Amino acid sequence: MMKKKILVIENNIIATLSIRSKLMQVLIDKGYHVTILTTGTKEQLEKAKEAGFNVIDIKSSSQNPVGILLYMKNIRKYLKSTKADVCLTFTIRPAIWGNLITRQLNIPTITNITGVGPLFASNSIAYRFARLLYKFSLRKTAKIFFQNNDDKNLFLKNKFIAAQSYSLIPGSGVDHEFFKPISLPHDENKIIFLFIGRLLNDKGVIEYVEAARKLKKEFSHIECNIIGPLWLQNLKENTITKDQLDGWVREGIINYLGEVLDVRNYIAQADCLVLPSYREGTSNVLLEASSMERPCITCDTTGCREIVEDGQTGFLCKVADAEDLADKMKQLILLPNETRTQMGKNARQKVVKEFDKQFVIEAYLNAIEKETSLSIRDSN
């Protein structure tokens, strides 16, 4: 029997190499022929190919009309040439441009709404246009996965989705065997905070830096680190520039550790993961840090508060409030070591129980099996 062909459209290969690596590997192991349309650096794309993934670089869609048209042309070209039986799309750009094309080609599509970012809050031309396109692009989508109830309700309220099948999944899930506690040498007299994420304003980077600036005046034994890429493909008002980043490093507020694919040792060496994001689908870094028994500080907002229980597995702070973030970080600093340790243990217990990656994999396998079975029946 010929292998069923799955085509995956991703914003960046980093996601395939990290949070979706296990899902892709399971699909391959199950006998599906998987092709990933994405982009990334030459080194990242090569690493994905070495890991056994069939990857095609279709570049970024950008916000330039010419770039968007080229992006869509590439998607159409490879969808037709691979004769995909099912398409999986992740994040906003693939979910819009990819779904428009799969709709035209009548290819069953499973879309994961990984978060909405400023989609509903921003009045910029780009996001107003995105809202219009979403209404059209998702109408014929076979299956839509939401990572939280708030996003699902927003899409229903704005009539972005009709009566087609949709369901909730626990984010991308966490592989708690991969992200397990690691014991590394650590200076008990030092407190290390760690931010992991794309360097964007709505990830709370500015608030993290301002909180670090304030706390460093009071506590000489704290260290505030950042891991993550500059992300200049977003709207200009949402990006952190290299000049800003370099300035913070020169000022001695933060240590920039660059882009890191395997963050486990950095999480293990930290005392607390800080993610003051304005909104998430379901935060992967919070799941990973929690799974490694690290308390987390994050905002009381969609995609974050579902993971962190205030006072039990970490602390919740107000959105876009550097003062409140600094206060929660100070509370963490003043906790006895034993209390921080217990918070971390509580965190792992919670995510293992509620966010196991296997839940997500099973949801995808069931949805793909349903769509491929339907396509077989339709062709007979």
C-alpha positions in Angstrom: 0.0 0.0 0.0 1.4 3.4 -1.0 2.4 5.7 1.9 0.0 8.5 2.7 1.7 11.9 2.2 1.6 14.6 4.8 2.8 18.1 4.0 3.6 20.4 7.0 3.8 24.1 6.7 5.8 25.8 9.5 7.0 29.3 10.0 10.5 28.2 10.9 12.4 25.0 11.1 13.3 25.7 14.8 9.8 24.5 15.7 10.3 21.3 13.9 13.6 20.6 15.6 12.2 21.4 19.0 8.5 21.4 20.0 7.2 19.4 17.1 10.2 17.0 16.6 8.5 14.1 18.4 5.2 14.5 16.5 7.0 14.5 13.2 9.1 11.5 14.2 6.0 9.5 15.3 4.3 10.3 11.9 7.3 9.0 10.1 7.5 5.9 12.3 3.8 5.3 11.6 4.6 5.0 7.9 3.5 8.4 6.6 5.7 10.3 4.1 6.2 13.7 5.7 7.5 16.8 3.9 8.0 20.0 5.7 7.8 23.4 4.0 9.5 26.0 6.1 12.6 28.2 6.3 15.6 28.8 8.6 19.3 29.2 8.5 21.4 26.9 6.3 22.8 25.2 9.4 19.3 24.6 10.9 17.9 23.2 7.7 20.9 20.9 7.4 20.4 19.7 11.0 16.8 18.9 10.2 17.8 16.9 7.2 20.4 15.0 9.2 17.6 14.2 11.7 15.8 12.4 8.9 13.2 15.1 8.0 12.4 15.9 4.4 12.6 19.7 4.4 12.0 22.2 1.6 13.0 25.8 2.1 10.2 28.1 0.9 11.6 31.2 2.6 9.5 33.5 4.8 6.3 35.1 3.7 7.4 38.5 5.2 4.9 41.4 4.9 5.9 42.5 1.4 3.3 41.7 -1.2 5.9 40.4 -3.6 7.3 38.2 -0.8 3.8 36.9 0.1 3.1 36.0 -3.6 6.4 34.2 -3.9 5.7 32.3 -0.6 2.2 31.3 -1.8 3.6 30.3 -5.2 6.1 28.0 -3.5 3.4 26.4 -1.3 1.2 25.8 -4.3 4.1 24.3 -6.2 5.1 21.8 -3.6 1.5 20.9 -2.5 0.8 19.9 -6.1 4.2 18.1 -6.8 4.0 16.1 -3.5 0.3 15.2 -4.1 -0.3 15.6 -0.4 -3.1 13.7 1.2 -3.3 15.9 4.3 -1.7 19.2 5.2 -0.8 20.4 8.7 -0.4 24.1 9.3 1.0 25.9 12.3 1.0 29.6 13.4 -0.7 32.6 11.7 1.1 33.0 8.3 0.9 29.3 7.3 -2.7 29.1 8.7 -3.7 31.9 6.4 -1.7 31.6 3.2 -1.3 27.8 3.4 -5.0 27.2 4.1 -6.1 29.5 1.2 -4.1 27.3 -1.2 -5.2 23.9 0.3 -8.8 25.1 0.1 -8.3 25.8 -3.7 -6.6 22.4 -4.2 -9.2 20.6 -2.0 -6.5 19.1 0.3 -7.8 18.3 3.8 -6.1 20.6 6.3 -5.5 20.3 10.0 -4.6 23.7 11.6 -3.1 24.4 15.0 -3.9 27.9 16.3 -0.7 28.2 18.3 -1.7 31.7 19.6 -3.1 34.9 18.3 -0.5 37.5 19.5 -1.8 41.0 18.6 -4.2 39.7 16.0 -7.3 41.1 17.8 -5.7 43.9 19.8 -3.8 45.6 17.0 -5.5 48.1 14.6 -2.5 48.1 12.2 -3.3 47.5 8.5 -1.5 44.2 8.6 -3.5 42.8 11.4 -6.8 44.1 10.1 -6.1 42.4 6.8 -5.1 39.2 8.7 -8.5 39.2 10.5 -10.3 39.5 7.1 -8.2 36.6 5.6 -8.7 34.4 8.6 -12.5 34.4 8.1 -12.1 33.1 4.6 -9.0 30.8 5.0 -10.4 28.7 7.9 -13.9 28.1 6.6 -13.1 24.8 4.8 -10.4 23.6 7.2 -11.1 20.0 8.1 -9.9 20.2 11.7 -8.8 23.1 13.9 -6.9 22.6 17.2 -7.0 25.3 19.8 -4.5 25.5 22.6 -6.8 27.4 25.0 -10.4 28.3 25.5 -9.9 32.0 25.2 -8.6 31.7 21.6 -11.4 29.3 20.7 -14.0 31.7 22.0 -12.5 34.6 20.1 -12.6 32.7 16.8 -16.2 31.7 17.4 -17.2 35.2 18.4 -15.6 36.7 15.3 -17.0 33.9 13.1 -13.6 32.8 11.9 -14.7 29.2 12.1 -18.0 27.6 11.0 -19.4 24.3 12.0 -16.3 22.3 11.1 -14.6 20.1 13.7 -12.5 21.8 16.3 -11.1 20.7 19.7 -8.8 21.7 22.5 -5.3 20.2 23.0 -2.8 21.0 25.8 -0.6 23.2 23.6 2.2 21.3 22.0 2.5 19.2 25.1 5.7 18.5 26.9 8.0 15.5 26.6 8.5 15.1 30.3 11.1 12.3 29.8 13.2 14.6 27.7 12.6 17.7 29.9 13.3 15.9 33.2 15.1 17.4 36.2 18.9 17.6 35.8 21.3 18.1 38.6 24.1 20.5 37.8 26.6 22.4 40.0 25.0 25.6 41.2 26.2 28.5 43.4 23.7 28.5 46.3 24.5 32.2 47.0 23.4 33.2 43.5 19.8 33.5 42.1 19.6 33.1 38.3 16.6 34.2 36.3 16.1 33.0 32.7 14.0 34.4 29.9 13.6 32.1 26.8 11.8 33.3 23.7 11.8 35.4 20.6 12.9 38.9 21.4 9.6 40.7 20.9 7.9 43.4 22.8 4.8 41.3 23.4 6.9 38.6 24.9 7.5 41.0 27.8 11.2 41.5 27.1 11.1 45.2 28.0 9.4 44.5 31.3 11.9 41.8 32.1 14.8 44.2 31.5 13.2 47.0 33.5 12.5 44.6 36.4 16.1 43.3 36.2 17.4 46.9 36.2 15.4 47.7 39.4 16.3 44.5 41.2 20.0 44.7 40.5 20.2 47.9 42.5 18.9 46.0 45.5 20.3 42.5 45.1 23.9 42.1 44.0 23.7 38.3 43.8 21.1 37.9 41.0 21.8 37.2 37.4 19.3 37.8 34.6 19.8 35.8 31.4 18.1 35.9 28.0 18.1 33.1 25.3 16.3 33.7 22.0 16.6 35.1 18.5 16.0 38.7 17.4 12.8 38.4 15.4 12.8 41.2 12.8 10.1 39.6 10.5 7.4 40.9 12.9 5.9 44.4 12.7 8.6 47.0 13.5 6.7 48.3 16.6 6.9 44.8 18.1 10.5 44.0 17.6 13.6 44.4 19.8 16.6 45.8 17.9 20.2 44.6 18.1 21.1 48.1 19.4 18.7 47.8 22.3 20.0 44.3 23.1 23.6 45.4 23.0 22.8 48.4 25.2 21.3 46.2 27.9 24.4 43.9 27.8 26.8 46.9 28.0 24.8 48.3 30.9 25.2 45.0 32.8 21.5 44.4 33.2 21.3 41.1 31.3 23.5 38.4 29.8 22.5 37.5 26.3 23.2 33.8 25.6 22.2 33.8 22.0 20.0 31.3 20.2 20.1 27.8 21.8 18.3 24.8 20.3 18.7 22.5 23.4 17.9 24.7 26.4 17.8 22.0 29.1 21.2 22.7 30.7 20.4 26.4 30.9 17.0 25.7 32.5 18.7 23.4 35.0 21.2 26.1 36.0 18.5 28.7 36.5 16.5 29.1 39.7 13.4 30.5 37.9 12.1 30.9 34.3 10.6 34.3 33.6 8.1 34.8 30.7 6.2 38.1 31.0 4.3 37.5 27.7 1.2 39.4 27.0 -0.5 36.3 25.6 0.3 32.8 24.4 -1.4 29.9 22.8 0.1 27.6 25.4 3.7 28.5 26.4 6.2 25.8 25.5 9.0 27.3 27.6 6.8 27.4 30.7 5.9 23.7 30.1 9.6 22.8 29.6 10.9 24.7 32.7 8.0 23.3 34.8 8.8 19.8 33.7 12.4 20.3 34.8 11.2 21.3 38.3 11.8 25.0 37.9 9.3 27.6 39.3 8.1 30.1 36.8 7.0 33.7 36.8 4.6 34.7 34.1 1.7 37.0 33.3 -1.9 36.3 34.5 -3.0 35.9 30.9 -4.1 33.4 28.3 -1.7 30.6 27.6 0.3 31.3 30.7 -2.0 31.2 33.8 -3.2 27.7 32.7 0.3 26.4 33.4 1.5 28.3 36.5 -0.5 28.2 39.7 0.2 31.4 41.6 2.1 30.7 44.8 2.2 26.9 44.2 4.3 26.4 41.1 5.5 30.0 40.6 4.0 33.5 40.5 1.6 35.4 38.2 2.1 39.1 37.5 0.1 41.7 35.8 0.5 42.1 32.0 2.9 44.8 30.8 3.7 45.9 34.4 7.4 45.9 35.1 6.8 47.0 38.7 4.6 44.0 39.5 7.0 41.7 37.7 9.9 43.0 39.8 7.8 42.5 42.9 7.1 38.8 42.0 10.8 38.2 41.1 11.7 39.7 44.5 9.3 37.3 46.2 11.1 34.5 44.5 14.5 35.8 45.6 13.4 36.0 49.3 12.0 32.5 49.4 14.0 29.8 51.2 15.7 27.3 48.9 13.5 24.5 50.2 10.3 26.5 49.2 11.7 27.1 45.7 12.5 23.5 45.3 9.0 22.4 46.4 7.5 24.9 43.9 9.5 23.2 41.2 8.3 19.7 42.2 4.7 20.9 42.2 5.2 22.4 38.7 6.5 19.1 37.3 3.6 17.1 38.9 1.1 19.5 37.3 2.5 19.5 33.7 3.1 15.7 33.6 -0.5 15.2 34.6 -2.1 17.9 32.4 0.2 18.6 29.5 1.8 15.3 28.4 2.9 15.5 24.8 1.3 12.1 24.1 -2.2 13.7 24.4 -1.3 16.0 21.5 0.2 13.2 19.4 -2.9 11.0 19.8 -5.1 13.9 18.8 -3.1 14.4 15.6 -3.0 10.7 14.8 -6.8 10.4 15.2 -7.4 13.5 13.1 -5.0 12.4 10.3 -6.5 8.9 10.3 -9.9 10.3 9.9 -9.0 12.6 7.0 -7.0 10.0 5.1 -9.9 7.4 5.5 -12.3 10.0 4.2 -10.1 10.7 1.2 -9.9 7.0 0.4 -13.7 6.6 0.5 -14.1 9.8 -1.6 -11.8 8.5 -4.3 -13.6 5.1 -4.6 
